[in-house]
Amino acid sequence: MAHFAELDENNIVTKVVVVNNDELLVNGVENESRGIEFLELLFHHRRWKQTSYNGNIRGRYAGIGMKYDAVADEFVADC
C-alpha cells in the first residue's frame, strides 16, 4: 500500500491516506503522479505528497502537523 500526505496551503500535513499500489502503476512501475491524479478524483485537489513508513521517501513518514519542506523535498517536524 502507498501512503500520501494531504497538505494545506502552508504545506502542513492535515491527513495521511492509504492508496492501493495498483492505482500508482504506469507500465508496471509505481508513479507518484498517478497516485496524485487518483486522489484528485476523490478529494478535488492536488495538494498531496507521497510518504513512506520506512523513510525512503522524503526523509521520514509524514504525520499530521508536520510540514513539507519543498526545497529539501522532505517532511520536517518543526512547524
mmCIF file as gemmi writes it, N, C-alpha and C atoms, coordinates in Angstrom:
data_model
loop_
_atom_site.group_PDB
_atom_site.id
_atom_site.type_symbol
_atom_site.label_atom_id
_atom_site.label_alt_id
_atom_site.label_comp_id
_atom_site.label_asym_id
_atom_site.label_entity_id
_atom_site.label_seq_id
_atom_site.pdbx_PDB_ins_code
_atom_site.Cartn_x
_atom_site.Cartn_y
_atom_site.Cartn_z
_atom_site.occupancy
_atom_site.B_iso_or_equiv
_atom_site.pdbx_formal_charge
_atom_site.auth_seq_id
_atom_site.auth_asym_id
_atom_site.pdbx_PDB_model_num
ATOM 1 N N . MET Axp A 1 ? 0.839 -1.179 0 1 0 ? 1 A 1
ATOM 2 C CA . MET Axp A 1 ? 0 0 0 1 0 ? 1 A 1
ATOM 3 C C . MET Axp A 1 ? 0.888 1.249 0 1 0 ? 1 A 1
ATOM 4 N N . ALA Axp A 2 ? 0.424 2.27 -0.676 1 0 ? 2 A 1
ATOM 5 C CA . ALA Axp A 2 ? 1.143 3.542 -0.736 1 0 ? 2 A 1
ATOM 6 C C . ALA Axp A 2 ? 0.463 4.536 0.198 1 0 ? 2 A 1
ATOM 7 N N . HIS Axp A 3 ? 1.245 5.444 0.746 1 0 ? 3 A 1
ATOM 8 C CA . HIS Axp A 3 ? 0.729 6.448 1.67 1 0 ? 3 A 1
ATOM 9 C C . HIS Axp A 3 ? 0.976 7.835 1.089 1 0 ? 3 A 1
ATOM 10 N N . PHE Axp A 4 ? -0.039 8.693 1.223 1 0 ? 4 A 1
ATOM 11 C CA . PHE Axp A 4 ? 0.058 10.058 0.728 1 0 ? 4 A 1
ATOM 12 C C . PHE Axp A 4 ? -0.374 11.026 1.813 1 0 ? 4 A 1
ATOM 13 N N . ALA Axp A 5 ? 0.388 12.111 1.95 1 0 ? 5 A 1
ATOM 14 C CA . ALA Axp A 5 ? 0.073 13.162 2.913 1 0 ? 5 A 1
ATOM 15 C C . ALA Axp A 5 ? -0.676 14.277 2.198 1 0 ? 5 A 1
ATOM 16 N N . GLU Axp A 6 ? -1.789 14.7 2.794 1 0 ? 6 A 1
ATOM 17 C CA . GLU Axp A 6 ? -2.53 15.858 2.292 1 0 ? 6 A 1
ATOM 18 C C . GLU Axp A 6 ? -1.925 17.099 2.93 1 0 ? 6 A 1
ATOM 19 N N . LEU Axp A 7 ? -1.663 18.12 2.109 1 0 ? 7 A 1
ATOM 20 C CA . LEU Axp A 7 ? -1.054 19.354 2.586 1 0 ? 7 A 1
ATOM 21 C C . LEU Axp A 7 ? -2.039 20.505 2.507 1 0 ? 7 A 1
ATOM 22 N N . ASP Axp A 8 ? -1.986 21.402 3.505 1 0 ? 8 A 1
ATOM 23 C CA . ASP Axp A 8 ? -2.796 22.617 3.41 1 0 ? 8 A 1
ATOM 24 C C . ASP Axp A 8 ? -2.01 23.665 2.617 1 0 ? 8 A 1
ATOM 25 N N . GLU Axp A 9 ? -2.532 24.886 2.55 1 0 ? 9 A 1
ATOM 26 C CA . GLU Axp A 9 ? -1.898 25.934 1.748 1 0 ? 9 A 1
ATOM 27 C C . GLU Axp A 9 ? -0.534 26.352 2.294 1 0 ? 9 A 1
ATOM 28 N N . ASN Axp A 10 ? -0.212 25.962 3.534 1 0 ? 10 A 1
ATOM 29 C CA . ASN Axp A 10 ? 1.095 26.267 4.131 1 0 ? 10 A 1
ATOM 30 C C . ASN Axp A 10 ? 2.016 25.049 4.177 1 0 ? 10 A 1
ATOM 31 N N . ASN Axp A 11 ? 1.656 24.014 3.447 1 0 ? 11 A 1
ATOM 32 C CA . ASN Axp A 11 ? 2.418 22.757 3.39 1 0 ? 11 A 1
ATOM 33 C C . ASN Axp A 11 ? 2.448 22.002 4.712 1 0 ? 11 A 1
ATOM 34 N N . ILE Axp A 12 ? 1.421 22.194 5.538 1 0 ? 12 A 1
ATOM 35 C CA . ILE Axp A 12 ? 1.278 21.441 6.78 1 0 ? 12 A 1
ATOM 36 C C . ILE Axp A 12 ? 0.434 20.199 6.483 1 0 ? 12 A 1
ATOM 37 N N . VAL Axp A 13 ? 0.871 19.056 6.997 1 0 ? 13 A 1
ATOM 38 C CA . VAL Axp A 13 ? 0.153 17.8 6.781 1 0 ? 13 A 1
ATOM 39 C C . VAL Axp A 13 ? -1.146 17.811 7.591 1 0 ? 13 A 1
ATOM 40 N N . THR Axp A 14 ? -2.269 17.599 6.899 1 0 ? 14 A 1
ATOM 41 C CA . THR Axp A 14 ? -3.574 17.586 7.565 1 0 ? 14 A 1
ATOM 42 C C . THR Axp A 14 ? -4.154 16.184 7.685 1 0 ? 14 A 1
ATOM 43 N N . LYS Axp A 15 ? -3.706 15.268 6.84 1 0 ? 15 A 1
ATOM 44 C CA . LYS Axp A 15 ? -4.117 13.865 6.942 1 0 ? 15 A 1
ATOM 45 C C . LYS Axp A 15 ? -3.18 13.021 6.104 1 0 ? 15 A 1
ATOM 46 N N . VAL Axp A 16 ? -3.174 11.725 6.4 1 0 ? 16 A 1
ATOM 47 C CA . VAL Axp A 16 ? -2.414 10.758 5.607 1 0 ? 16 A 1
ATOM 48 C C . VAL Axp A 16 ? -3.387 9.661 5.203 1 0 ? 16 A 1
ATOM 49 N N . VAL Axp A 17 ? -3.391 9.336 3.916 1 0 ? 17 A 1
ATOM 50 C CA . VAL Axp A 17 ? -4.31 8.318 3.402 1 0 ? 17 A 1
ATOM 51 C C . VAL Axp A 17 ? -3.517 7.186 2.752 1 0 ? 17 A 1
ATOM 52 N N . VAL Axp A 18 ? -4.174 6.05 2.634 1 0 ? 18 A 1
ATOM 53 C CA . VAL Axp A 18 ? -3.576 4.862 2.03 1 0 ? 18 A 1
ATOM 54 C C . VAL Axp A 18 ? -4.211 4.641 0.661 1 0 ? 18 A 1
ATOM 55 N N . VAL Axp A 19 ? -3.374 4.335 -0.322 1 0 ? 19 A 1
ATOM 56 C CA . VAL Axp A 19 ? -3.827 4.089 -1.689 1 0 ? 19 A 1
ATOM 57 C C . VAL Axp A 19 ? -3.289 2.725 -2.126 1 0 ? 19 A 1
ATOM 58 N N . ASN Axp A 20 ? -4.137 1.945 -2.761 1 0 ? 20 A 1
ATOM 59 C CA . ASN Axp A 20 ? -3.714 0.655 -3.293 1 0 ? 20 A 1
ATOM 60 C C . ASN Axp A 20 ? -2.605 0.871 -4.319 1 0 ? 20 A 1
ATOM 61 N N . ASN Axp A 21 ? -1.547 0.091 -4.229 1 0 ? 21 A 1
ATOM 62 C CA . ASN Axp A 21 ? -0.417 0.236 -5.153 1 0 ? 21 A 1
ATOM 63 C C . ASN Axp A 21 ? -0.832 0.147 -6.615 1 0 ? 21 A 1
ATOM 64 N N . ASP Axp A 22 ? -1.876 -0.605 -6.922 1 0 ? 22 A 1
ATOM 65 C CA . ASP Axp A 22 ? -2.332 -0.737 -8.31 1 0 ? 22 A 1
ATOM 66 C C . ASP Axp A 22 ? -2.723 0.609 -8.908 1 0 ? 22 A 1
ATOM 67 N N . GLU Axp A 23 ? -3.16 1.552 -8.079 1 0 ? 23 A 1
ATOM 68 C CA . GLU Axp A 23 ? -3.564 2.876 -8.567 1 0 ? 23 A 1
ATOM 69 C C . GLU Axp A 23 ? -2.362 3.709 -9.011 1 0 ? 23 A 1
ATOM 70 N N . LEU Axp A 24 ? -1.162 3.317 -8.613 1 0 ? 24 A 1
ATOM 71 C CA . LEU Axp A 24 ? 0.047 4.078 -8.919 1 0 ? 24 A 1
ATOM 72 C C . LEU Axp A 24 ? 0.815 3.545 -10.117 1 0 ? 24 A 1
ATOM 73 N N . LEU Axp A 25 ? 0.413 2.406 -10.635 1 0 ? 25 A 1
ATOM 74 C CA . LEU Axp A 25 ? 1.207 1.741 -11.666 1 0 ? 25 A 1
ATOM 75 C C . LEU Axp A 25 ? 1.074 2.378 -13.044 1 0 ? 25 A 1
ATOM 76 N N . VAL Axp A 26 ? 2.226 2.605 -13.659 1 0 ? 26 A 1
ATOM 77 C CA . VAL Axp A 26 ? 2.329 3.03 -15.05 1 0 ? 26 A 1
ATOM 78 C C . VAL Axp A 26 ? 3.337 2.08 -15.684 1 0 ? 26 A 1
ATOM 79 N N . ASN Axp A 27 ? 2.861 1.246 -16.594 1 0 ? 27 A 1
ATOM 80 C CA . ASN Axp A 27 ? 3.719 0.232 -17.223 1 0 ? 27 A 1
ATOM 81 C C . ASN Axp A 27 ? 4.424 -0.632 -16.179 1 0 ? 27 A 1
ATOM 82 N N . GLY Axp A 28 ? 3.699 -0.973 -15.115 1 0 ? 28 A 1
ATOM 83 C CA . GLY Axp A 28 ? 4.229 -1.859 -14.09 1 0 ? 28 A 1
ATOM 84 C C . GLY Axp A 28 ? 5.13 -1.213 -13.053 1 0 ? 28 A 1
ATOM 85 N N . VAL Axp A 29 ? 5.3 0.11 -13.122 1 0 ? 29 A 1
ATOM 86 C CA . VAL Axp A 29 ? 6.173 0.834 -12.197 1 0 ? 29 A 1
ATOM 87 C C . VAL Axp A 29 ? 5.338 1.842 -11.408 1 0 ? 29 A 1
ATOM 88 N N . GLU Axp A 30 ? 5.578 1.917 -10.077 1 0 ? 30 A 1
ATOM 89 C CA . GLU Axp A 30 ? 4.854 2.897 -9.263 1 0 ? 30 A 1
ATOM 90 C C . GLU Axp A 30 ? 5.215 4.311 -9.691 1 0 ? 30 A 1
ATOM 91 N N . ASN Axp A 31 ? 4.202 5.175 -9.755 1 0 ? 31 A 1
ATOM 92 C CA . ASN Axp A 31 ? 4.382 6.549 -10.192 1 0 ? 31 A 1
ATOM 93 C C . ASN Axp A 31 ? 3.584 7.457 -9.259 1 0 ? 31 A 1
ATOM 94 N N . GLU Axp A 32 ? 4.278 8.342 -8.544 1 0 ? 32 A 1
ATOM 95 C CA . GLU Axp A 32 ? 3.619 9.233 -7.592 1 0 ? 32 A 1
ATOM 96 C C . GLU Axp A 32 ? 2.556 10.1 -8.264 1 0 ? 32 A 1
ATOM 97 N N . SER Axp A 33 ? 2.838 10.599 -9.437 1 0 ? 33 A 1
ATOM 98 C CA . SER Axp A 33 ? 1.88 11.462 -10.141 1 0 ? 33 A 1
ATOM 99 C C . SER Axp A 33 ? 0.563 10.745 -10.394 1 0 ? 33 A 1
ATOM 100 N N . ARG Axp A 34 ? 0.636 9.472 -10.704 1 0 ? 34 A 1
ATOM 101 C CA . ARG Axp A 34 ? -0.585 8.684 -10.926 1 0 ? 34 A 1
ATOM 102 C C . ARG Axp A 34 ? -1.394 8.609 -9.627 1 0 ? 34 A 1
ATOM 103 N N . GLY Axp A 35 ? -0.71 8.439 -8.502 1 0 ? 35 A 1
ATOM 104 C CA . GLY Axp A 35 ? -1.393 8.426 -7.209 1 0 ? 35 A 1
ATOM 105 C C . GLY Axp A 35 ? -2.061 9.753 -6.908 1 0 ? 35 A 1
ATOM 106 N N . ILE Axp A 36 ? -1.385 10.845 -7.237 1 0 ? 36 A 1
ATOM 107 C CA . ILE Axp A 36 ? -1.955 12.177 -7.017 1 0 ? 36 A 1
ATOM 108 C C . ILE Axp A 36 ? -3.176 12.381 -7.911 1 0 ? 36 A 1
ATOM 109 N N . GLU Axp A 37 ? -3.113 11.92 -9.139 1 0 ? 37 A 1
ATOM 110 C CA . GLU Axp A 37 ? -4.274 12.012 -10.036 1 0 ? 37 A 1
ATOM 111 C C . GLU Axp A 37 ? -5.459 11.242 -9.457 1 0 ? 37 A 1
ATOM 112 N N . PHE Axp A 38 ? -5.209 10.061 -8.923 1 0 ? 38 A 1
ATOM 113 C CA . PHE Axp A 38 ? -6.262 9.253 -8.299 1 0 ? 38 A 1
ATOM 114 C C . PHE Axp A 38 ? -6.873 10 -7.111 1 0 ? 38 A 1
ATOM 115 N N . LEU Axp A 39 ? -6.034 10.576 -6.263 1 0 ? 39 A 1
ATOM 116 C CA . LEU Axp A 39 ? -6.531 11.306 -5.09 1 0 ? 39 A 1
ATOM 117 C C . LEU Axp A 39 ? -7.269 12.579 -5.488 1 0 ? 39 A 1
ATOM 118 N N . GLU Axp A 40 ? -6.841 13.213 -6.573 1 0 ? 40 A 1
ATOM 119 C CA . GLU Axp A 40 ? -7.537 14.408 -7.058 1 0 ? 40 A 1
ATOM 120 C C . GLU Axp A 40 ? -8.983 14.072 -7.431 1 0 ? 40 A 1
ATOM 121 N N . LEU Axp A 41 ? -9.195 12.913 -8.016 1 0 ? 41 A 1
ATOM 122 C CA . LEU Axp A 41 ? -10.558 12.493 -8.355 1 0 ? 41 A 1
ATOM 123 C C . LEU Axp A 41 ? -11.416 12.329 -7.103 1 0 ? 41 A 1
ATOM 124 N N . LEU Axp A 42 ? -10.81 11.866 -6.018 1 0 ? 42 A 1
ATOM 125 C CA . LEU Axp A 42 ? -11.552 11.642 -4.773 1 0 ? 42 A 1
ATOM 126 C C . LEU Axp A 42 ? -11.741 12.906 -3.945 1 0 ? 42 A 1
ATOM 127 N N . PHE Axp A 43 ? -10.696 13.751 -3.876 1 0 ? 43 A 1
ATOM 128 C CA . PHE Axp A 43 ? -10.701 14.888 -2.955 1 0 ? 43 A 1
ATOM 129 C C . PHE Axp A 43 ? -10.737 16.25 -3.649 1 0 ? 43 A 1
ATOM 130 N N . HIS Axp A 44 ? -10.646 16.285 -4.967 1 0 ? 44 A 1
ATOM 131 C CA . HIS Axp A 44 ? -10.789 17.502 -5.78 1 0 ? 44 A 1
ATOM 132 C C . HIS Axp A 44 ? -9.699 18.544 -5.545 1 0 ? 44 A 1
ATOM 133 N N . HIS Axp A 45 ? -8.485 18.096 -5.244 1 0 ? 45 A 1
ATOM 134 C CA . HIS Axp A 45 ? -7.326 18.985 -5.207 1 0 ? 45 A 1
ATOM 135 C C . HIS Axp A 45 ? -6.061 18.149 -5.394 1 0 ? 45 A 1
ATOM 136 N N . ARG Axp A 46 ? -4.94 18.845 -5.668 1 0 ? 46 A 1
ATOM 137 C CA . ARG Axp A 46 ? -3.681 18.15 -5.967 1 0 ? 46 A 1
ATOM 138 C C . ARG Axp A 46 ? -2.624 18.358 -4.884 1 0 ? 46 A 1
ATOM 139 N N . ARG Axp A 47 ? -3.005 18.741 -3.68 1 0 ? 47 A 1
ATOM 140 C CA . ARG Axp A 47 ? -2.035 19.016 -2.608 1 0 ? 47 A 1
ATOM 141 C C . ARG Axp A 47 ? -1.665 17.727 -1.867 1 0 ? 47 A 1
ATOM 142 N N . TRP Axp A 48 ? -0.977 16.832 -2.548 1 0 ? 48 A 1
ATOM 143 C CA . TRP Axp A 48 ? -0.589 15.534 -1.991 1 0 ? 48 A 1
ATOM 144 C C . TRP Axp A 48 ? 0.888 15.28 -2.246 1 0 ? 48 A 1
ATOM 145 N N . LYS Axp A 49 ? 1.542 14.625 -1.291 1 0 ? 49 A 1
ATOM 146 C CA . LYS Axp A 49 ? 2.92 14.164 -1.452 1 0 ? 49 A 1
ATOM 147 C C . LYS Axp A 49 ? 2.99 12.746 -0.918 1 0 ? 49 A 1
ATOM 148 N N . GLN Axp A 50 ? 3.667 11.879 -1.646 1 0 ? 50 A 1
ATOM 149 C CA . GLN Axp A 50 ? 3.806 10.502 -1.187 1 0 ? 50 A 1
ATOM 150 C C . GLN Axp A 50 ? 4.771 10.454 -0.011 1 0 ? 50 A 1
ATOM 151 N N . THR Axp A 51 ? 4.491 9.562 0.929 1 0 ? 51 A 1
ATOM 152 C CA . THR Axp A 51 ? 5.331 9.361 2.102 1 0 ? 51 A 1
ATOM 153 C C . THR Axp A 51 ? 5.505 7.864 2.311 1 0 ? 51 A 1
ATOM 154 N N . SER Axp A 52 ? 6.416 7.491 3.19 1 0 ? 52 A 1
ATOM 155 C CA . SER Axp A 52 ? 6.713 6.066 3.363 1 0 ? 52 A 1
ATOM 156 C C . SER Axp A 52 ? 7.037 5.756 4.819 1 0 ? 52 A 1
ATOM 157 N N . TYR Axp A 53 ? 6.478 4.653 5.314 1 0 ? 53 A 1
ATOM 158 C CA . TYR Axp A 53 ? 6.758 4.208 6.681 1 0 ? 53 A 1
ATOM 159 C C . TYR Axp A 53 ? 8.239 3.957 6.917 1 0 ? 53 A 1
ATOM 160 N N . ASN Axp A 54 ? 8.941 3.45 5.911 1 0 ? 54 A 1
ATOM 161 C CA . ASN Axp A 54 ? 10.35 3.125 6.134 1 0 ? 54 A 1
ATOM 162 C C . ASN Axp A 54 ? 11.282 4.297 5.854 1 0 ? 54 A 1
ATOM 163 N N . GLY Axp A 55 ? 10.721 5.467 5.589 1 0 ? 55 A 1
ATOM 164 C CA . GLY Axp A 55 ? 11.52 6.682 5.451 1 0 ? 55 A 1
ATOM 165 C C . GLY Axp A 55 ? 12.322 6.796 4.174 1 0 ? 55 A 1
ATOM 166 N N . ASN Axp A 56 ? 12.07 5.95 3.192 1 0 ? 56 A 1
ATOM 167 C CA . ASN Axp A 56 ? 12.847 6.036 1.956 1 0 ? 56 A 1
ATOM 168 C C . ASN Axp A 56 ? 12.285 7.059 0.979 1 0 ? 56 A 1
ATOM 169 N N . ILE Axp A 57 ? 11.19 7.705 1.351 1 0 ? 57 A 1
ATOM 170 C CA . ILE Axp A 57 ? 10.617 8.781 0.539 1 0 ? 57 A 1
ATOM 171 C C . ILE Axp A 57 ? 10.479 10.012 1.426 1 0 ? 57 A 1
ATOM 172 N N . ARG Axp A 58 ? 11.153 11.091 1.056 1 0 ? 58 A 1
ATOM 173 C CA . ARG Axp A 58 ? 11.043 12.371 1.748 1 0 ? 58 A 1
ATOM 174 C C . ARG Axp A 58 ? 11.483 12.336 3.214 1 0 ? 58 A 1
ATOM 175 N N . GLY Axp A 59 ? 12.502 11.554 3.495 1 0 ? 59 A 1
ATOM 176 C CA . GLY Axp A 59 ? 13.166 11.612 4.788 1 0 ? 59 A 1
ATOM 177 C C . GLY Axp A 59 ? 12.533 10.858 5.93 1 0 ? 59 A 1
ATOM 178 N N . ARG Axp A 60 ? 11.232 10.969 6.071 1 0 ? 60 A 1
ATOM 179 C CA . ARG Axp A 60 ? 10.521 10.303 7.166 1 0 ? 60 A 1
ATOM 180 C C . ARG Axp A 60 ? 9.049 10.202 6.816 1 0 ? 60 A 1
ATOM 181 N N . TYR Axp A 61 ? 8.356 9.383 7.582 1 0 ? 61 A 1
ATOM 182 C CA . TYR Axp A 61 ? 6.916 9.23 7.378 1 0 ? 61 A 1
ATOM 183 C C . TYR Axp A 61 ? 6.219 10.511 7.83 1 0 ? 61 A 1
ATOM 184 N N . ALA Axp A 62 ? 5.341 11.035 7.006 1 0 ? 62 A 1
ATOM 185 C CA . ALA Axp A 62 ? 4.625 12.269 7.33 1 0 ? 62 A 1
ATOM 186 C C . ALA Axp A 62 ? 3.572 12.013 8.398 1 0 ? 62 A 1
ATOM 187 N N . GLY Axp A 63 ? 3.516 12.905 9.365 1 0 ? 63 A 1
ATOM 188 C CA . GLY Axp A 63 ? 2.493 12.834 10.395 1 0 ? 63 A 1
ATOM 189 C C . GLY Axp A 63 ? 1.687 14.118 10.402 1 0 ? 63 A 1
ATOM 190 N N . ILE Axp A 64 ? 0.482 14.05 10.893 1 0 ? 64 A 1
ATOM 191 C CA . ILE Axp A 64 ? -0.371 15.234 10.973 1 0 ? 64 A 1
ATOM 192 C C . ILE Axp A 64 ? 0.347 16.306 11.783 1 0 ? 64 A 1
ATOM 193 N N . GLY Axp A 65 ? 0.361 17.521 11.242 1 0 ? 65 A 1
ATOM 194 C CA . GLY Axp A 65 ? 1.017 18.646 11.888 1 0 ? 65 A 1
ATOM 195 C C . GLY Axp A 65 ? 2.441 18.876 11.426 1 0 ? 65 A 1
ATOM 196 N N . MET Axp A 66 ? 3.025 17.904 10.743 1 0 ? 66 A 1
ATOM 197 C CA . MET Axp A 66 ? 4.374 18.096 10.208 1 0 ? 66 A 1
ATOM 198 C C . MET Axp A 66 ? 4.296 19.014 8.995 1 0 ? 66 A 1
ATOM 199 N N . LYS Axp A 67 ? 5.439 19.542 8.607 1 0 ? 67 A 1
ATOM 200 C CA . LYS Axp A 67 ? 5.498 20.431 7.452 1 0 ? 67 A 1
ATOM 201 C C . LYS Axp A 67 ? 6.286 19.767 6.331 1 0 ? 67 A 1
ATOM 202 N N . TYR Axp A 68 ? 5.83 19.981 5.103 1 0 ? 68 A 1
ATOM 203 C CA . TYR Axp A 68 ? 6.579 19.543 3.93 1 0 ? 68 A 1
ATOM 204 C C . TYR Axp A 68 ? 7.482 20.69 3.502 1 0 ? 68 A 1
ATOM 205 N N . ASP Axp A 69 ? 8.783 20.462 3.495 1 0 ? 69 A 1
ATOM 206 C CA . ASP Axp A 69 ? 9.773 21.441 3.054 1 0 ? 69 A 1
ATOM 207 C C . ASP Axp A 69 ? 10.022 21.188 1.569 1 0 ? 69 A 1
ATOM 208 N N . ALA Axp A 70 ? 9.5 22.069 0.729 1 0 ? 70 A 1
ATOM 209 C CA . ALA Axp A 70 ? 9.584 21.875 -0.719 1 0 ? 70 A 1
ATOM 210 C C . ALA Axp A 70 ? 11.016 21.99 -1.239 1 0 ? 70 A 1
ATOM 211 N N . VAL Axp A 71 ? 11.842 22.806 -0.6 1 0 ? 71 A 1
ATOM 212 C CA . VAL Axp A 71 ? 13.227 22.965 -1.045 1 0 ? 71 A 1
ATOM 213 C C . VAL Axp A 71 ? 14.014 21.68 -0.779 1 0 ? 71 A 1
ATOM 214 N N . ALA Axp A 72 ? 13.88 21.142 0.422 1 0 ? 72 A 1
ATOM 215 C CA . ALA Axp A 72 ? 14.587 19.907 0.79 1 0 ? 72 A 1
ATOM 216 C C . ALA Axp A 72 ? 13.859 18.662 0.295 1 0 ? 72 A 1
ATOM 217 N N . ASP Axp A 73 ? 12.599 18.815 -0.124 1 0 ? 73 A 1
ATOM 218 C CA . ASP Axp A 73 ? 11.74 17.707 -0.552 1 0 ? 73 A 1
ATOM 219 C C . ASP Axp A 73 ? 11.648 16.641 0.536 1 0 ? 73 A 1
ATOM 220 N N . GLU Axp A 74 ? 11.314 17.108 1.77 1 0 ? 74 A 1
ATOM 221 C CA . GLU Axp A 74 ? 11.148 16.181 2.88 1 0 ? 74 A 1
ATOM 222 C C . GLU Axp A 74 ? 10.165 16.737 3.901 1 0 ? 74 A 1
ATOM 223 N N . PHE Axp A 75 ? 9.68 15.845 4.746 1 0 ? 75 A 1
ATOM 224 C CA . PHE Axp A 75 ? 8.787 16.234 5.824 1 0 ? 75 A 1
ATOM 225 C C . PHE Axp A 75 ? 9.618 16.54 7.059 1 0 ? 75 A 1
ATOM 226 N N . VAL Axp A 76 ? 9.292 17.648 7.73 1 0 ? 76 A 1
ATOM 227 C CA . VAL Axp A 76 ? 10.023 18.059 8.93 1 0 ? 76 A 1
ATOM 228 C C . VAL Axp A 76 ? 9.046 18.228 10.084 1 0 ? 76 A 1
ATOM 229 N N . ALA Axp A 77 ? 9.532 17.972 11.29 1 0 ? 77 A 1
ATOM 230 C CA . ALA Axp A 77 ? 8.681 18.045 12.478 1 0 ? 77 A 1
ATOM 231 C C . ALA Axp A 77 ? 8.455 19.474 12.939 1 0 ? 77 A 1
ATOM 232 N N . ASP Axp A 78 ? 9.391 20.352 12.702 1 0 ? 78 A 1
ATOM 233 C CA . ASP Axp A 78 ? 9.271 21.731 13.177 1 0 ? 78 A 1
ATOM 234 C C . ASP Axp A 78 ? 8.35 22.525 12.274 1 0 ? 78 A 1
ATOM 235 N N . CYS Axp A 79 ? 7.314 23.084 12.858 1 0 ? 79 A 1
ATOM 236 C CA . CYS Axp A 79 ? 6.35 23.88 12.081 1 0 ? 79 A 1
ATOM 237 C C . CYS Axp A 79 ? 6.455 25.336 12.452 1 0 ? 79 A 1
